[in-house]
Amino acid sequence: MKKTISYLLLLVTIPAIAQWEVNLKKSINWYQINPTGNLILSTNDGLVGLNEKSGELLYTIPNVISALEDEFQVIPNTPFGMISRLEGRLESKLIFKLTDGKVLFDSKKEGISIGKQYLLGSTGDLIFQGIRGKESVFFFVDIVSGTLRWELKNPFGNGIFAEVIDGAPIENEAGNFIIPTSGGMSGGAIYCFSPADGKQVWKAELPKLKGAQTTTKTETKLATSYFENDKFIYMRGQAVMAYNISSGKAIWAEPAKQRGLPDRVIYDPVGLIVASAVDPNNTIFKPTMAMYDYKTGKEIWAEQVKLKGTVTAYNYCDKGLLISMDGGNGKSLVNIVDLDKGAYVFENAYKINGFVGEMQLSGSSVYIRTNLEEDFVSLENGKSILTKNISSKPEQPLINVRNGDVSYTFNPADDLLYKSDLSNQTQSALSTAKIDFEQKETPTKIGILKDRIVLSSSQTVASYDFSGKEIFKTHIPAPGISGWKKALYATAAVLNSMDAMRYAELEVEAKQAAAASTTPQGRQFCDAIGQFANRGANVRLAAAANDMEKIRQRFKASTSGNDVQFVLGKLESKDYGLFGISKETGSKMSEINFGKDNEPKYLLDDISRVIYYLSTNGALKAISY
């Protein structure tokens, strides 16, 4: 029997414990919880770092005054922060260590305005291009020492007429990095530099295509592979070209040309597959997919496959390469490319609404989930195996959670909770009863907690067993205030900084399976090896080892999730505050009183189980729960 629990009838709660309180006597514009766990605050006097356990002042960076929140970012795969500020058409950059505030680089101090910046994957060091006075400068920042290791003046041409770095760098086995440029007096080139001293190792000309070219400007993409580690692939405009990664010499006699804009590389054991994106300046001709011989660049298929849109996801299956394409107007198209023939398996692609978020093989079908639909599509005929699948509207996106091979989805279009079983290729509503939240609220979050599904909104938490039966529903009436709340969840807090570890695991798994390259699984793992090198973020940060370990620990802690949800409401005392609602029982577990503060400013750290509250008198409080 279901029970709806009113907040006035709950049992006596345990007051939350104030862990620390500090008043900086400064105006705080915003504050964040860093991937390492400590706090960073922007004040009118500069950036401030606080210890998350004690509230102790860790550092102050006084030369960054009133920084806006969108000017700050954590550099991916590092425990370093960066403030970027527009200076005309260029930017100033300040890079610092999040844990102790040590400034690693300050472009203003160096008298440089920054135009381009990129991270080197193997070391975490940074390369920049900018302007100092009338000179174009290209320089290298050692991320360990935070110093300028070397600087080159006008290496790509003079001042504002210099070529511009155009695309992320790649690295070869010798440890040198390769970057493409565009513009300038020559139109650009490809350069290889030594990270030790900035010495130019080689320079290669850009590929030249015959015939009319697109006018669309896209950033150059360089791709490398452990599968084909003697070369790298250059893609820009409509050109695809292979170069020797050690010498920069062109490997193919002439570049390949595709319709659309070469966008995605797939390292198939038979040949290099390149899929193009839609060209916004030439929509008459559809983008294409082609397979090229690794050694010569000659096309293996008789004709290029005409795509129905930009490829958004792919997977290998027994019939070939399963792809989803962005068909425009919020629709996706799914088909299979026969890798022997270079042609579609099905005459008509399967149409599905929304953007594909997951596409997984499931027996004789493929499970497809978008933000608007969830379906099983037969690999035999390219049609849905369901009489009617889960479907919603753009203004009412689905919310979804996976539990092993079972997907649970709430559909706001009909207010029903559904179950899709990937093992059995079945889909059904868990119950015929609609899920009804008070005050016309719609569930916005879904999760799995032990033996139940938890749905929640800003004012309601509800729990259901795996048969769809309601266990509890707790509602806290809205207090009628806007509130300044930010829930910083574990996945958002540390996910970007864990890329290196995920890629390292992928490499090991892929290499173990590469021998079976004649099977779909083997081909996919060979591609995984290629993509590891292509996207690789295997950052080594010796000086930041302790900080990275803190990030690892928080990452591991995030996988367990949180069993309490906080809801803003009016307490029995008529003060404003937060109710901590148990996701297991629906009971009120804790209560945090904000007094008469009708616009409370607080942050929730799900990993450390702490709420940081900025009171009206300017004091910052850490409250454990």
N, C-alpha and C positions, 0 to 999 in steps of 0.2 A: 504494500500500500504506500503510495507516494505521500511525502509530507513537505509542505511549504513552510519554511521557518521565517517568521517575522523577526526583525532585529530587536523588537521590544520584548520578545519572549525567550530570548536566548539565555543560556546559563551565564553566571558571573564569569567574566573574562580575566585573564592574567594581564596586568598592565605591562606594556612594553618597557624595556630597560634602557635608560639613557646611557650610552656607552661613554660618550664625551661631549663636551660643548666648548666651542671656541668662538670668540668675537674678535675679528681682525681689525675692527674699527675702520673698515674700508667698504666702499660701495661695491657689492658683488653683482656683476652683470650676468654671469652664467657659471655653471660648474658642471664637470663631467667626472664619471668614474672611468679610469683608464684600464686597459687590458691587464696591467700589472696589479690593479686593485686600488692603488692610491688615487687621491683626488687632485684635479687641477681646476683652479678658479681664475676667472678673468676679472680683474678689478681695474679701477681708474688709475691705479698706481703701477700696474704690471700684472704678470702671471704669477700665481702662487700655487705651490704644491703642498698638500697636507698628507700626513700619514693616516691611512684609513683606520688603523687600530687605536691610535691615541689622539689624533687630531693635531699632533705636533707639526709645527711649521718645518717643512723640508727644504724649501727654497723660495726665492723670489727672483723673478727676471724683470727688472725695473724698466728695461727699454722696450717693452711690449705693452703699451698703454691702451686700455679699453679695446682689447682685441674682440672682434665679433666671433660668434660661435662658428659661423661658416668659413672663417679664415683659418680655423684650426683643424688639423687632421693628424691621425696616427699613421706613420709611414708603414705600409704593409710589411709583415714579416719582421718587424723590428720593435723594440721598446722605446722608440724615439717619436717625438712629436714635432710638428712643423707648423709655423705660422706663415701664411702667404698673404701678402697685401698688394693690391694693385698700385702700380706707380706709372700712371699713364697707360700705355699698352703693354708694359712689361710688369714684373712683379719683384717685390723684395721677399727674401726667404730667411727665416730664422729656424734652425734645427737644434733641438735640445733633447736631453735625456729625461724621460718622464719620471724616473725615480729620484733623481737628485738635482735636476734642473741645469746640469752642466750644458752650456751652450757649445754645440759642436761646430756651428757655422752661422755667420751673420753676414748676409750679402751687403747690408748697408755699411757695416764696418769695413768691408772690403771695397766699398765704392762701386758695386756692380748691380746692375738691374738685370733680372733673370728673365729669359725668354723660354727656355726649355730645360727640363730636368728629367732624368731617368735613373732607375735603380739597377745596379749590376747584380744579377741573381746569385752568382757564386760567392760573393763577399758581402753584399749589402752596402757597398760603397756607392756614392752618388756622382753622376756626371752632370754638368751644367753647361749651358751656353747662354751668354748674356752680353751686355754692353758696358764697358767702363770708359767713360768719356766718349771718344769717337772711335774707339777700338772694339772690335768683336773679340770676345774672349771665350775660350773653351777650357774648362778646368775640372779637376778631380778632387772630391772631398773624401778623405779617409774617415770612414764612419767610426773606427775604433778610437782614433786620437782626436777626431773632430777638427782636423787641420786640413788646409789646402796642400795636397801632396804635390801637385804641379799645375801650371797654367800655361796655355798657349795663346799667343796673340795673333789674331787674324788668320787662323789655320784654314778657314774656308772662304777667304776673301776679305776685303776691307770693310770695316764698319757695318753700316746698314745695308751694304750691297753684298754681304756675305751669304753663302748658302746656309740654310737652316736645318738643324737636325730634325729628321722627319721619321719618327718611329722608334720603338724600343730596341735597345741593343741586344745582340746575342754574343756568345763567347765560344772560342774554340778550345781545343785540348791544351794548347800552349798557354792558355790563360789570358790571351789577348781578347779585346772586345771589338765588335764590328757594328758600325752605325751607318745608316743611310742619310743623305741630305737631299734637299730640293731647293729650287730657286737659285738666287745669285746670278752671276754673269754666265755661268756654264750650264745651269739647269739642275746641278746636283751631281752627286757621285756616291760611291760606297767606300768607306774608309775602315782600316783596321789599325788600332792603337794599342800600345803597351800600357797597361795600368800602372806599371812601376814608375815610368818617367814621362809618359805621354808621347813617346817616339812613334811616328807613323811607320807601321810595318808594311802596308801596301795600300794602294788606291785602285779602285776598279770603276770603269765607266758604267753608266746606267744602260739597261737594254733599250734598243731603239726599235719601235714597232713600225710596220709599214701601213699605209692607209690612214683613214680618218680615225681620230681618237676621241674619247669622251672628254668633256670639259669638267666633269665632276672631280673635285679635289678630295682625295682620301689620304689618310696617313699610311705611309709605307709599312708593310709587314714583312719581317724576316722570320723564317721558320727553320728550325734545325731538328735533327732526329738522331737518337741512338741507333736506330735501325739503319740509317744511311748517314753515318757520322763523318764522311769525307766531304760533304757538301752542305750548302745552305740554299734555301729558296727565297727569292726576292719577288714580292708582289706589290704592284702599284698601278693605278689606272686599270688598264686591261692586260698588262704585261705580267707574265710568269717566267722567271729565269732561274737557272741553277748555276751556282758559282762554287769553285773549290774553296773550302773554308780556311785552308792554310795559306793559299797564295792569292786568292781573289780572282783567279782566272776563270773565265766563262767556261762552263762544262758543255752546255748545249751550243750547237752551231748558231742557233737563233732563238729568240724568245718565243714562248707560246702566247697566243692571244685568245682571250675568251670574251664572250658577250657578258655584259654585266661587269661587276667589279670583283676580281678574285678575292675571296674572303676567308674560306675555310680550307685547311689542308688536312687530308686523311692519309696516314702512312700505311697503305695496304702493301702486303708482301709482293703482290704482282706489279704494282705501279703506284705512282703518286696520284692521288685523287685530289682535285681542286674544285671546290664549289664556289660559284660567284654569288654576290649579293645583288639586289636590285639597284640599277643605276638610275638615280632620280632625274638625271638629265637626258636619259634615253630609255623611256619605258616602252617604246615600240618593240624592241627586241628583248625577249625574256633572258634572264641570266641562265648560265649553263653549268653543267658538271662534266669534267673530262678526266680521263686517266692517262698519265704520261709515263713513258719509259724513263726510269731513273737515270740511265746513262746518256741517253740521246735527247730526251725531251719530246720525242715523237709521240703522237697520239696513238694509244693502243686501241681505242674503240673507233669504229668506222665514222661515227658522228658524235658530237657532243650532245649530252642529254639536256633538253630544254626544260629548265626548272620552272615551277609555277610560283616561285618566290624565293626569298632568302632561306637557306637551310638553317633551321633553329636547333635541331637535334638529330642524332643518327644512332643506329645500332645495327650490328650484323645479325643476320638470320640465315637459315638454310637456303633461302631463295636469293640472297644477295644483301644489299645495303638498304636497310629500312630508314627512310628519311621523313622528317616533318618539315614543311615549308610555310613561311609566313605568306598567306595568300592575300593579305590586305583586308581592310574593313573588319578587322577583328576575327578573321577566320584562318584556320590552319588546314593544310592539305597533307595527306599521308600517302606514301606509295613506296614501292620497293624497286631499286635499280638492280637489274641483272648485271653482275660484275663481269660476266663473260661476254655479253653482247653489248653492254652499254645502252640498255633500253629499259623502259619501265616494264615491270611484270604485269601490272594492271592497266588497262586502257584508261580507266577513270580513277583519279585519286580520290581517296576517302576524305570528305569534308567534315571538319569538326570546329565548333565555335571556340574562340579563345586562343591563348598562347600556350603551347605545349610546355608543361613543367616536368612531366615524367613520361617516359616511353620505355616500357620494359616487356621483354618476351615473357609470355605466360602460356606454356604448352603450345598448342597449335594456333594461338592468337597472340596479339600484342595488347598489353594494357596501356591505355593512353589517358593521361589526366591533364586537363587544362584548367585555367581559372574559372571556366564556365561549364565544362562537361567532363564526364568520366565514362570511359567506354572500353569494351573489348572488341578488337577488330580481327577478323579471321585472316590468317596468312595464306589461306587457300583461295579466297575469292575477293579479299580486300574490302569486305563489308562487315558491318557490326553483327556480332552473334547474338545481340540482345534484342528483344522485342521493343523495349524502350529503355534508353539509358538515362543516367542522371544529367539534367540539363538546367541551366539557369540563364539569367540575363546579365549584360555588362554592368548594370548598376547594382546587381546583387551577386557578387562573386562567391563561389563555393569556398568553404573552409575545410581543411582536410588534415588528417593525421594517419600515419602508418604504424601498425603493430605487427612486425614480421611480414608475412605475406597477406595480411588483411588490411584493407584501407577503409577508414571510417570518414564519412563526409557528411557535413550538414549543408543542406540546400535551402537557402533563404527564400527561394522562389516558391516552395511549397511547405517550408517549415518542418521538413522531415529529416531524420537521421538515417543514413544508408550505410550498407556494408558491401564492399567489393572484395571477393576472395580470389586472389591471384592464382592460387594453387588449383582451384576448381573452376576458374573462369566464370564465376557467378556474381550477380549483383542483385541486392534486394533491400527494401526498406526494413529497418529493424522493427518498426511498429507502425500501425496506421494512425496513431495519435500524434497530432501536431505538437511541436515544441512551442510553448507559449510563455514568453517572458513578460513580466509586468511593465507598465508604462510604455508599451509598444516597443520595447527594446528587441534587438535582434542579436543573437550570439555573434561575437566577433573573433573568438578564440576557441580552439579545440585542442585537447591534449589527452594523453593516456596516463593514468595514475594507478599503478598496480592492476587491480581487477575492474577498472571502470573507465568510462569516457567522461571527460569533464568539459562542459561548454560554459562559456562565460561572456559577459559584456561588462560595461563600465560599472553597473550597479547590481549585477546578478551572477551567482555561481550555481551551476546545476550539475548533477552527476547521474549517470545512467550505467546500468550493467551492460554486458555485451549482447544481451538480447533486446536492448532498447528500453528496458523498464526503468522508470525514474526512481532513483534512490533518494535524492533530496533536491530541493531548490530553495536557495536563500537569496532574498532580495533586500537591498538596502535602499530606501527612497532617496532619490537625488536631492542634494541640499540646495539646488538652485544657484550654484556658483560655478564659475568656469574652471578654476583651479589651474595650477601650473605644474603638471605632473609628467614625468618621463619614466617609463619602465625600461630599465636597461637590462635586457635579458642576456643570459650567458652566451647564446649563439651570436648575438649582435656585438657583444663586448669583445670576444676573442677569436671569432672565426677567421678573420682576415690574417691574423698573426699566426695561424696554425697551418698555412698553406704548405710551408716547407716540409713539415712532418707528414702531411697527407701525401704529398708527391713522392717522398722517400719510400713510403709504404707501397705506393702504386708501382714504383720502379721494380721493387723486389718481386712483387706478385706477377708483374707483367713478364719479367725475364724468365721466371720459372715456367710460364706457359707458352713462351714464344715458339718452342719447338713444334707445337701442334698447329702450325700456320695454315694447314690445309682445311681446317675446320673453321666455322664462324667464330668460335671462341678463340682459337689461335690467331686468326686474323685480327680480331678485336684487341687482343693483348699486344700484338705487334704494333698496332696503332697506338696503344697506350704507352709503349716504350717511346715511340716517336713524340707523342704529346707531352710526355714527361720532360723531355729536353726542350720542347717547343715552348711550354708554359713555365718551365722549371723555376721554382723559387726556393732553391735549396740553399738558404742563406746561412753562412757561418758567421757568428758574431761572438768571438772569443771574449771581448771586453764586456759583453752583455749577457754572459751565460747565466748569471743568477737571476737576472730579470726575465730571461726567456723561460727559466725553470718555474718562476712564479706564474707566468702566462700558461705554461703547460698544466700546472696544478689547477688553475681556475678553469681551464678547458675541460679537464677530467671531471671536476666538480659539477660543471654545467650539465653533464649528461644525465645526472640523477634527477634533474628538474627540481621544482619547488612545490611543496604541498600546501602553501598558503597563498591566497590572493587577497590583495588589499583593495577595499572599496571606500570611496570618499562619501561621507554622510554626516548627519547631525547626531551627536551623541545624546544620551539620556539627559546629560547636564545642559543641553541646548548649545554646547560648544561645537565647533567643527572639528572633524578628525577622521581617522582611518580605522576601519574595522578589518582585522585580519581574519578571513574566513577560511576554515579548513576545507580543502578540496576532497578530503576523505569522508568527513561527516557533515559538512555544511554548518558546523557550529562556529561560534565566534571564539577565536583562540586568543586574540589580543586586541588592544585598543590603544590608539595613539591620539592624544589630545592636542589640537592646534589652537585651543582657546577661541578667541573671537576673530581669528585670522580667516577672512572669507575668501582670500585668494592664496591659499597655501602653496609654497614652492618646495617641492620635494622630489627626490630621486630614489628609485628603488634598485638595489643591487641584489638580484636573485641569488647570486653565487655566495656572497658573504652573509646573506640574510640580514642586511642592514638597510635602514631607511635614513637618508640624509635630508634633514629639514632645515630650511633657511627661515628663521623666525622674523617677525616684523621689526625686531630691534637690531637685526643684522647678525645675530648669533647663528652659527651653523652647528646643528646637533646631529650626532650619530646615534640612532636608536636601534638596538638589536631586537630581533624577534625570533 
